[in-house]
Amino acid sequence: MSGKSFFVDLSLCTACRGCQVACKQWKDLPAEHTRNVGSHQNPQDLSSKTIRLVRFSEARDEDGKFRWLFFPEQCRHCIEPPCKYIANMYAPGAVVQDEKTGAVIMTDKAVLPKGKVEGWEMCPYNVPRQDPKTGLFSKCDMCIDRVEMGMLPACVQSCPTGTMNFGDRADMLKLAEERLAEVKKTNPNAYLADPEDVRVIYLCETKPESYHETLVASADQRKTIMAGVSPNKTSRRGFLTALKNKA
């Protein structure tokens, strides 16, 4: 399989949030009004104005020792993107997949009536978010404009620790496996999150729910979403009803 991929080594992330800021700067996304809720994480969730977010989680290891876990979240650029099939049912051309890189891109046609479909209904990672005023869904597009010019995505360019990496998929998978073997020497529980299904491959040191509930995809939800776009589905309404009931 060709195309591009990210390799994100969470064992090296210091939560400097350089990637989060660089994303905002390159995409010219506005700041959001937030408030302190007892965490260094800011803002508290993804939105149409924050398409990359460094999540902060407090956890304890197997010895009961407290530790911070940092998770720079973004669109995973799925190999088979459910959002493409679901959004395009409502608005043809809403989501496209770049043939050369594999980037999953929400276009200016991704405008859906508010409440018609939620992000979690078309994405097992609950990444796409809707602008409450315009109805436009948005997410990371792999900085496709930069990549097409031979540049690194803004988040990767800004990373000072080696957490963020980007390149040809085969090279990123090789780097991920090599780094995993190294980390496993001191942390045998380390693993790669959903490497067969996505182009954003996270190296994790502990169970996924300690980072965030959607670090890895729910196999049941992915199956349900993809089943909804099969030739055997009964109706769009029936599919979404079944999906909500399953959730």
C-alpha positions as CSV (number, residue, x, y, z in Angstrom):
1,M,0.0,0.0,0.0
2,S,1.5,3.4,-1.1
3,G,0.7,6.9,0.0
4,K,1.7,8.9,3.0
5,S,1.4,8.2,6.8
6,F,2.2,9.9,10.1
7,F,4.0,8.1,12.9
8,V,3.3,9.6,16.3
9,D,5.5,8.4,19.1
10,L,3.5,9.2,22.3
11,S,6.5,8.0,24.4
12,L,8.3,11.2,23.3
13,C,5.5,13.7,23.6
14,T,6.0,16.5,26.2
15,A,2.7,18.3,25.5
16,C,4.4,21.4,24.3
17,R,1.4,21.9,22.0
18,G,3.6,23.2,19.2
19,C,1.7,21.0,16.8
20,Q,-1.6,22.4,18.0
21,V,-0.5,26.0,17.6
22,A,1.2,25.4,14.2
23,C,-2.0,23.8,12.9
24,K,-4.0,26.9,13.9
25,Q,-1.5,29.2,12.4
26,W,-1.2,27.4,9.0
27,K,-5.0,26.9,8.7
28,D,-5.7,30.5,9.9
29,L,-8.1,29.1,12.5
30,P,-9.4,31.5,15.2
31,A,-8.9,31.2,18.9
32,E,-11.7,29.9,21.1
33,H,-13.1,31.3,24.3
34,T,-12.3,28.7,27.0
35,R,-12.3,28.4,30.8
36,N,-10.1,26.5,33.2
37,V,-11.7,23.2,34.3
38,G,-8.8,21.9,36.3
39,S,-6.7,20.6,33.5
40,H,-3.8,22.0,31.5
41,Q,-5.6,20.8,28.4
42,N,-7.0,23.7,26.4
43,P,-9.6,23.6,24.9
44,Q,-11.4,20.7,26.3
45,D,-12.4,19.1,23.0
46,L,-12.0,19.2,19.2
47,S,-14.1,21.6,17.3
48,S,-14.5,23.2,13.9
49,K,-11.9,25.7,15.0
50,T,-9.6,23.3,16.7
51,I,-8.9,20.3,14.4
52,R,-5.8,19.2,16.3
53,L,-5.8,18.9,20.1
54,V,-3.2,17.7,22.6
55,R,-5.2,15.8,25.2
56,F,-3.9,15.6,28.8
57,S,-4.8,12.6,30.9
58,E,-3.8,11.6,34.5
59,A,-3.1,7.9,34.9
60,R,-1.3,5.5,37.2
61,D,1.0,2.7,35.9
62,E,0.9,-0.9,37.1
63,D,2.9,0.1,40.2
64,G,0.5,2.8,41.1
65,K,2.8,5.6,40.1
66,F,1.2,8.7,38.8
67,R,2.0,9.8,35.3
68,W,0.9,12.3,32.7
69,L,-0.2,10.9,29.3
70,F,-0.3,13.2,26.3
71,F,-2.2,12.4,23.1
72,P,-2.0,14.8,20.1
73,E,-5.3,13.9,18.4
74,Q,-6.1,14.5,14.8
75,C,-8.0,12.8,11.9
76,R,-6.6,9.3,11.4
77,H,-6.9,9.4,7.6
78,C,-8.5,5.9,7.5
79,I,-7.5,3.6,4.7
80,E,-11.2,3.0,4.2
81,P,-12.7,6.2,5.5
82,P,-16.3,5.8,6.9
83,C,-16.8,9.5,6.9
84,K,-16.4,9.6,3.1
85,Y,-19.2,7.1,2.6
86,I,-21.6,8.5,5.2
87,A,-21.1,12.3,4.4
88,N,-21.3,11.7,0.7
89,M,-24.7,10.0,1.1
90,Y,-26.0,13.4,2.3
91,A,-23.8,15.7,0.2
92,P,-22.0,14.2,-2.8
93,G,-18.4,15.4,-2.9
94,A,-18.4,16.3,0.7
95,V,-15.4,14.1,1.4
96,V,-12.7,13.0,-1.1
97,Q,-9.6,10.9,-0.8
98,D,-6.4,12.0,-2.5
99,E,-5.2,9.2,-4.7
100,K,-1.5,10.0,-4.3
101,T,-1.2,10.5,-0.6
102,G,-4.4,8.8,0.8
103,A,-5.4,12.0,2.6
104,V,-9.0,12.1,3.6
105,I,-10.3,15.6,2.8
106,M,-13.5,17.3,3.8
107,T,-14.4,19.8,1.1
108,D,-16.6,23.0,1.2
109,K,-19.5,20.7,0.2
110,A,-19.4,19.0,3.6
111,V,-22.3,21.2,4.8
112,L,-25.0,19.1,6.5
113,P,-28.1,20.3,8.3
114,K,-27.3,20.5,12.0
115,G,-28.5,17.4,13.8
116,K,-28.7,15.4,10.6
117,V,-25.6,13.4,11.4
118,E,-23.1,13.6,14.2
119,G,-19.3,13.2,14.0
120,W,-19.4,9.9,15.9
121,E,-22.0,8.5,13.5
122,M,-19.5,8.7,10.6
123,C,-16.2,8.3,12.3
124,P,-15.2,5.6,14.8
125,Y,-12.7,8.1,16.3
126,N,-15.3,10.9,16.6
127,V,-13.0,13.4,14.9
128,P,-15.1,15.5,12.4
129,R,-16.7,18.5,14.0
130,Q,-19.5,20.8,12.6
131,D,-19.5,24.6,12.7
132,P,-22.7,25.5,14.5
133,K,-23.3,28.5,12.3
134,T,-22.4,27.3,8.8
135,G,-23.1,23.5,9.2
136,L,-19.7,22.8,7.6
137,F,-17.9,19.7,8.9
138,S,-14.1,20.0,9.2
139,K,-11.0,18.1,10.3
140,C,-7.3,17.7,9.5
141,D,-6.6,17.4,5.8
142,M,-3.0,16.2,6.2
143,C,-1.9,19.7,5.2
144,I,-2.4,18.5,1.7
145,D,-1.4,21.9,0.3
146,R,2.0,21.7,2.0
147,V,2.5,18.0,1.1
148,E,1.9,18.6,-2.5
149,M,4.7,21.2,-2.5
150,G,7.1,18.7,-0.9
151,M,6.8,20.3,2.6
152,L,6.0,18.5,5.9
153,P,2.6,19.0,7.5
154,A,2.7,22.0,9.9
155,C,2.3,19.9,13.0
156,V,5.3,17.7,12.0
157,Q,7.4,20.7,11.1
158,S,6.9,22.3,14.5
159,C,7.5,19.2,16.7
160,P,10.8,19.6,18.7
161,T,10.9,16.1,20.2
162,G,10.5,13.6,17.3
163,T,7.0,12.7,18.4
164,M,5.6,13.7,15.0
165,N,6.9,12.0,11.9
166,F,5.6,12.0,8.3
167,G,6.6,10.3,5.0
168,D,6.0,7.4,2.7
169,R,3.8,4.8,4.4
170,A,6.3,2.0,4.1
171,D,8.9,4.2,5.7
172,M,6.6,5.2,8.5
173,L,5.6,1.6,9.2
174,K,9.2,0.6,9.3
175,L,10.1,3.4,11.7
176,A,7.1,2.6,13.9
177,E,8.1,-1.1,14.2
178,E,11.8,-0.2,14.9
179,R,10.7,2.4,17.6
180,L,8.2,-0.1,19.1
181,A,10.9,-2.7,19.5
182,E,13.1,-0.1,21.3
183,V,10.3,1.0,23.6
184,K,9.3,-2.5,24.4
185,K,12.8,-3.1,26.0
186,T,11.6,-1.0,29.0
187,N,7.9,-1.1,28.5
188,P,6.7,-4.5,27.2
189,N,3.1,-3.3,27.1
190,A,3.8,-0.8,24.3
191,Y,1.8,-1.2,21.1
192,L,0.9,0.5,17.8
193,A,-2.8,1.7,17.5
194,D,-4.8,0.4,14.5
195,P,-1.8,0.4,12.1
196,E,-3.6,-1.7,9.5
197,D,-6.6,0.7,9.3
198,V,-5.2,4.2,9.5
199,R,-2.5,6.6,8.2
200,V,-1.9,8.2,11.6
201,I,-0.1,5.5,13.6
202,Y,0.3,6.1,17.3
203,L,2.9,4.3,19.5
204,C,1.3,3.9,22.9
205,E,2.8,2.9,26.3
206,T,-0.4,1.9,28.1
207,K,-4.0,0.9,27.6
208,P,-5.8,3.1,25.1
209,E,-8.5,4.3,27.4
210,S,-5.9,5.8,29.7
211,Y,-5.1,8.3,26.9
212,H,-8.6,8.8,25.6
213,E,-11.7,6.8,24.9
214,T,-11.4,7.1,21.2
215,L,-7.6,6.5,20.8
216,V,-8.4,3.3,19.1
217,A,-11.5,2.6,17.1
218,S,-14.4,0.5,18.4
219,A,-14.5,-2.6,16.1
220,D,-18.2,-2.9,16.5
221,Q,-18.8,0.8,15.6
222,R,-16.5,0.6,12.6
223,K,-18.3,-2.5,11.4
224,T,-21.7,-0.9,11.9
225,I,-20.7,2.3,10.1
226,M,-19.3,0.4,7.1
227,A,-22.3,-1.9,7.0
228,G,-24.5,1.1,6.6
229,V,-23.0,1.9,3.2
230,S,-23.2,-1.7,1.9
231,P,-25.6,-2.5,-1.0
232,N,-27.8,-4.4,1.5
233,K,-28.7,-1.5,3.8
234,T,-32.4,-0.9,4.0
235,S,-32.5,2.9,4.2
236,R,-30.5,5.8,5.4
237,R,-32.9,6.5,8.2
238,G,-32.9,2.8,9.3
239,F,-29.1,2.7,9.2
240,L,-28.7,5.8,11.4
241,T,-31.4,4.6,13.8
242,A,-29.5,1.3,14.2
243,L,-26.2,3.1,14.7
244,K,-27.7,5.3,17.5
245,N,-29.3,2.3,19.2
246,K,-25.9,0.4,19.1
247,A,-24.1,3.4,20.7
